[in-house]
């Protein structure tokens, strides 16, 4: 693993899990996963990460070691008696469909973080995919926030729409995939979706379009960013979380939105080339920069 640390700080809040992944070619159990984990390991390549999460007493020592190596601050990592959040997923051959095999919340069910004074002062906050009420609770504690990036999913759009709208109203950057954007806005076309979402508050809307890249709606401007070509997809789990972590760390470093998306896209491309966190965790800065250089050539092409 190669990590470049900087003077910037990124607060990341989300789930930490032990995953079971099934593909057409293999099955892996007890993989280190969770939205906060992928985001943290991606962001750690260029930023000092302050991680907020919860684990059970069954969490493996190797996992704790990886989190320690990937963060500058773990004062808000709780470990409680009980089972760590676990999730199982099975991917179809074409990767387009994923079946959830099981979800066991464990100690995550009682997660209600109270931030340390240092973490309350964070200027860049990435709220990964967790319940909107949790996202809002953290936001209310961050009095000096400059950039707030949030991710969400179809479950919260279905079940917590009003609370999600409240969270969105406080964020600067919203990450949402194209299917969720259509579900939330009830609009078919990306341009219309971007307009509706910006009207809720955030002026930077990033619509994730899978193999077609991403679209950024920023003010009245639209930019498109392609993808880094991957010959052999192994496991797409966590790619969106790594994408978000890469965006957050770049913003913390003072980079613009385009460069931040390019950084996130490079890290996401690494994530899908191996099971779990392995490929992004072990990636070199040189490899990340090579992918970013290619992604710059896809801008608005």
N, C-alpha and C positions, 0 to 999 in steps of 0.2 A: 504494500500500500504506500502511495505517495500522497502526502497532504501538504498543501501550502496554507499556512495560517497567516492571518492578517489582523490589522487593528479593528476590523469591522466585527460587529456582533449580530448574530441572527438568532432570534428566539423561535423555536419550533415546538409546536404543541400537536399531539396526535396520539395514535395508538401504537403500542409495541406488542408484537404478537409472536406466536410460534405457529408457523404455517405448514399445511400439508398440500402439496401441489401434485396434480396428476396431469400428464400429457399423453399423447399417443405413444411416446417412446420411453417414458420413465415415470417414476413416482418417488417423491422425496417427502420425508416427514420431519417435523420439528425444525423447520428452517426459520432462522431469524427473519422476522418480517414486521409488518405494520406500517401505517402511513408515516408516522414520525421517524421510524427507523430508516426507511428508504430516503426520506427527505434529509435527514441528518447526515447520512453518509455521503450523499451527493453534495450538500452544502459545505461539508467539511473540507472539500477540495480547495475552497477559496475563502472560507470565512470561519471565524470562531463561533461555534454553535453552542447555544444554551438550550438544553433539551428538557422538555416538560412531559412526563409520562408516568406510567405505573406498570409494575411487573409483580408477579407472584413469587413465592419462595421456591417454585420449581424452575425458575429461569436459570439457564445454564451459565456457569462461570465464563465460558468462552464468549457468550453473548454480552455479558457485562464488560469483559475486556474490550470487545469491539466498540461498545458504546463509550467507554472511557477513552479509547484512542481517537475517537471521532468527535469528541466534544471538548470544549473549554470549561464547561460548567455542568455538573449533574446534581446541583443542590435541590432541584425540583423533580428528581427521579425518585418516586416512591417505590418501596418494596414492601408488600404486605403478605401476610399469611393467606395462602390460597393459590388457585391456578392462574397462570398468565393467560390473557386473552388468546384464543386460538381460532384459526379459520382454515377451512379446507376448500379447495377449488379444483375443478376439472375442466381442462380446455379441449375444445373440439379441434379437429385436424387443421381447419382453416384459421384458427385463433380468433375468429370473429365472435364466437359464442363461448361463454364461461358459465359453468354450473357451480353454484355454491353447494358444497357437500355438507358442511356444518359450520355453525358459528357458536362458540362458547365464550361468553363475556368474561367469566372468572372475576378477578379483582377489578377489571375495567368497569364493571357495572357500578362500582361505588366511586369512580374517579371524579374528584371535584377539586382541582388543583388550587392551592393558595400560593401565589407566587412570592418568592423572596424579594426583598427590597431591590436587589440588583436586577432581577429579571423584570420587575415592574417598570424599570427605567429603559427597557429595550426600545430601540428606535425602529428596528425592522422585525416584524412579527409575521410568521407563516403559520396560519391555522389550517392544518391538514384536515383531511376528511374525517370529522367527528361530528357528534350531535350539535346542531346550531346553538342550543342552550349552553353547551360547554364552550363553544367558540365565543359566545357573547360574554360569558363569565370571565374569560381570560381578557378579552378586549377591555372590559370595564376596569380591570386591574392595571392595564398598561397606559399610564397617564402621559408618557412621553413618546408615544408611537409616532413615527414619521411615515413608514410604509406598512400597510396591512395587506397581506396577500391571503386569500382564502380559497380553499378547494371544497367541493361538495359532491354529492352523488344523487342518483335518482330516488333513493329511499327517502332522503330528507325533502326532496321536492314533493314527493307523494304525501308524506306524513307530517311535515313541519314547515309548510310553505310560509306561513306568516312569520314565524321565528327566523326562518332563513332570510326572508326579505329584510328583516331588521338587521341581521348580521351584515348582509350585502350593503346596506346603506352606510355602514361604517368603513367599508374596505376601499382601498385604492386600486387593487388588482383582483379581479375575479377570474378564477380558472374553472372552466366548464367544458365538457365535451359536447360535440355537435348534437348528439341525441338528447342529452340533458337540456341543452339550450332550447331545442324545439319543444321539449316537454314543459319547461318552465315558462317560456314566453308564449307558447301556442302559436308560434310563427314558423313558417316553413323555411324561409331564406335567411342565411347568415346575416346579411346586412340589416334586415328587420330585427333579428334577434339581438344584434349588437346595440341597436338603437333603444330597444325596450330595456335591456339590462343597464345601459348607461343612465337611463332615466331614473333608475333606482338609487344612484349615487356614485358608483365607481366610474371613473373616466377611462380606465384601462380594462378592457374585456378581452380575455384570451380564450378563443374557441378552439379546442383541441380536435383535430380532424383525423386522428389515427395515422394511417399510412400516407395521407395527403398533407400532413404537416399541421400548421397552426395558423390562425388568423388573429391579428391584433387590431382591435378597434380602440384607438386612442384619440380622444377629442373627436375631430371630424375626419381623421385620417385612418385609412386601412392599409395594413402591411401584411404580407403573407410570408411565411418561412417554411421551407420544405423539410425533408427528413434526411438523415444520414442513411445510405443504403446498407441494409443488413442481409447477408446471404443466408444465415441460418438462425431463425428465431428459436430460442430454447424455452424461455419463460417470460411472458410479458408482465407478470405480477410486479407491481411497484413502480412501473415506468412513469406513470403520471405523478406519483409522489416524488420521484427523483427529479422529474421535470420541474415541479414546484419548488423543491429545495434549491435547485440550481438557479432558478429565477430569483428567489429570495436572497441568496448569497451574493449574486451579482448586484442587485439593487443596494444591498448593504455596503457594497464596495464602491458605490457611486456610479455604476454603469447605467446606460440608458436602457429603455425597455427592449429594444431590438437585440442588443448584445446580451441582455439577461435571458431572453427567450432562446437565443442561440446556445448559450451555456446550458440552459435546462434541457434543450433538445439533444445536445451532445451526451449529457449524462443519462438521459432516458434511453438513448440508443445503446449505451453500454449495458444498461440494466437488463435488457431483453436477451442478451447474448449468453446468459448463464442462469442457473437456478438461484433464486433468492438474491442476496446482496452481493454475491461473490465477485462478479465482473466489475461492478462499479466500485466496490470497496478496494479491489486490487488494481484499479486502473491508474495509469501514470498521467502526470500533468501533460506530458508530450502527446499522449494519445488523445486526451481531451482537446488540446489545442488543435491537433490535426483535424479532428471532427468539426470543431468550430469553424475552421478555415473553409472546409467544404460547405458547411451550412450557410456561410455568408454568400456563397455563389448562388444559393437558391432564393435569396431575398427578392420578393416580388417578381419572380420569373415564371 
